């Protein structure tokens, strides 16, 4: 007898497991914050190099979905192995850049640097310059600084806050 799990059933099982808490990072024994789940983020633009009188919107909203990493050993832009990875839905073009790669699913990798700090790399292995963020973990939120640097000399940076979305939507 062969057991088969349909795609939607597997997806629901993964989402149900995403709400668990209190995991241990098996790579080094640290107690890790469980970041798997759905998050809502707000990015605020502080400034852009060479842009005086900039009239661009100052905030971008993003939806982020993370799964516990059991596969990746590293990702560009992170100083530690990713604890979680996933996808995001955000349009950063109002800030003058777009870390997404055309025709590919937007990617994010998150590393736990210490018990209360994380690094995030948006499109870590993409062809375009990505967005990187570093934040402090406090309860169900991550907040601090993000930055984007381009080989063309343009740069942008600002603050961000990412908050876990309650429930299973």
C-alpha positions in Angstrom: 0.0 0.0 0.0 1.4 3.4 -1.0 0.6 6.5 1.0 0.2 9.7 -1.1 -0.2 13.2 0.2 -1.7 15.7 -2.2 0.0 19.1 -2.6 -2.7 21.1 -0.8 -2.7 18.7 2.2 1.1 19.0 2.5 0.9 22.8 2.3 -1.6 22.8 5.1 0.5 20.5 7.2 3.5 22.8 6.7 1.5 25.9 7.7 0.1 24.1 10.8 3.7 23.4 11.9 4.7 26.9 11.3 3.0 28.2 14.5 5.0 26.0 16.9 7.4 27.6 19.4 10.5 26.8 21.4 12.7 25.0 18.9 16.4 24.3 19.4 18.9 25.0 16.6 20.4 21.6 16.1 23.5 23.0 14.4 24.9 24.5 17.5 22.5 23.7 20.4 21.3 27.4 20.9 17.7 27.9 21.8 16.3 29.5 18.6 13.4 31.7 18.2 11.0 30.0 15.8 10.6 32.4 12.9 8.6 30.1 10.7 5.2 31.5 9.8 3.5 34.5 8.2 4.9 38.0 8.9 3.9 41.6 7.9 6.7 44.1 7.4 7.0 47.8 7.0 10.1 49.3 5.5 10.7 53.1 5.9 13.1 54.9 3.6 15.6 57.2 5.4 17.3 58.5 2.3 19.0 57.7 -1.0 22.4 58.7 -2.1 22.4 61.6 -4.5 18.6 62.2 -4.2 17.9 65.7 -2.8 14.3 66.7 -2.6 13.3 63.1 -3.1 9.5 62.8 -3.5 9.4 59.0 -3.4 7.0 57.2 -1.0 8.7 56.7 2.4 7.1 53.3 3.3 6.7 49.9 1.6 4.7 47.1 3.1 5.6 43.4 2.6 4.2 40.0 3.4 6.7 37.4 4.3 6.3 33.6 4.7 9.1 31.6 6.4 9.7 27.9 6.8 12.3 26.3 9.1 15.5 25.7 7.2 16.5 22.0 7.0 18.4 22.4 3.7 20.4 25.5 3.0 23.9 25.7 4.5 24.5 29.4 3.6 23.2 32.3 1.7 24.8 35.5 0.3 24.5 38.5 2.6 24.2 36.5 5.8 27.0 36.0 8.3 25.5 32.7 9.6 23.7 29.7 8.1 20.0 30.5 7.5 17.6 29.4 10.3 14.6 30.0 8.0 13.9 30.7 4.3 10.8 31.6 2.3 9.3 34.1 0.0 8.1 37.7 0.2 5.5 39.9 -1.6 6.7 43.5 -1.8 7.4 46.1 -4.4 10.4 48.2 -3.5 10.5 50.1 -6.8 9.0 53.2 -5.2 12.4 53.3 -3.3 14.3 53.3 -6.6 15.3 49.6 -6.7 13.8 46.2 -6.9 15.6 43.2 -5.3 13.3 40.7 -7.1 14.6 38.8 -10.1 12.2 38.8 -13.1 10.6 35.4 -13.7 11.6 33.9 -10.3 9.8 33.5 -7.0 11.1 36.2 -4.6 13.3 34.6 -2.0 14.3 35.5 1.6 16.7 33.8 4.0 17.0 34.6 7.7 19.9 33.8 10.0 19.9 33.9 13.8 23.1 35.7 14.6 22.5 35.6 18.4 19.5 34.6 20.5 17.9 38.0 20.0 19.2 39.2 16.7 18.6 38.2 13.1 19.9 39.0 9.6 17.5 38.9 6.6 18.6 38.7 3.0 16.0 39.4 0.4 16.8 37.7 -2.9 20.2 36.4 -1.5 21.3 34.5 -4.6 19.7 36.8 -7.2 21.3 38.5 -10.2 20.2 41.9 -9.0 21.5 43.6 -5.9 19.4 42.4 -3.0 18.2 44.0 0.2 19.7 43.1 3.5 18.4 43.8 7.0 19.6 43.3 10.6 17.2 43.4 13.5 16.5 42.7 17.1 14.1 39.9 18.0 11.6 40.8 20.7 8.5 38.6 21.1 6.8 38.4 17.8 8.7 41.2 16.1 12.0 41.9 14.4 13.0 45.6 14.0 16.0 47.8 13.2 17.9 48.7 9.9 17.8 47.7 6.3 20.0 48.7 3.4 20.4 48.3 -0.3 23.6 48.9 -2.3 23.8 48.7 -6.1 26.9 48.4 -8.3 25.6 51.5 -10.1 26.4 53.6 -7.1 22.8 54.2 -5.9 22.1 53.2 -2.3 19.1 53.3 0.0 18.6 52.5 3.7 16.1 52.9 6.4 14.3 51.1 9.3 12.0 48.2 9.3 9.6 46.4 11.6 8.4 42.8 10.9 5.6 41.4 13.0 4.2 37.9 13.1 0.7 37.7 11.7 -1.7 35.9 14.1 -3.7 32.8 13.0 -3.6 30.8 9.9 -4.9 32.8 7.0 
